[in-house]
Amino acid sequence: MTSVSFRQRVVPAAILGRATAAYRLVALGAVPVGAVLGGVAAKLLGLQDSFLAAGMLTLACLVGMGAVTEGALRSAES
């Protein structure tokens, strides 16, 4: 994974374990939260509209990834 190697380059070795643990807490902690929110959205909006909303959110995230450029990564490393 690119994010793992980037984190290993940027984070000092003394706190790399804590940074990795925090990353995993946020990443894996979002799974049950997303499941609950998806269930609530399906109940309130209906199944088809909740899938449409999830697709639009995914598209927005993909568009937002355009901000992650080589220059931004180099700037974060320095």
HUGI-V705925 format. One record per pair of residues at least 24 apart in sequence whose ideal C-beta (glycine too) atoms are under 8 Angstrom apart, sorted by the first residue. I is the first residue (numbers start at 1). J is the second residue. If there is no record, write none. Layout:
# HUGI-V705925
((I | J) (I | J))
This chain:
# HUGI-V705925
((6 | 73) (9 | 77) (10 | 76) (10 | 77))
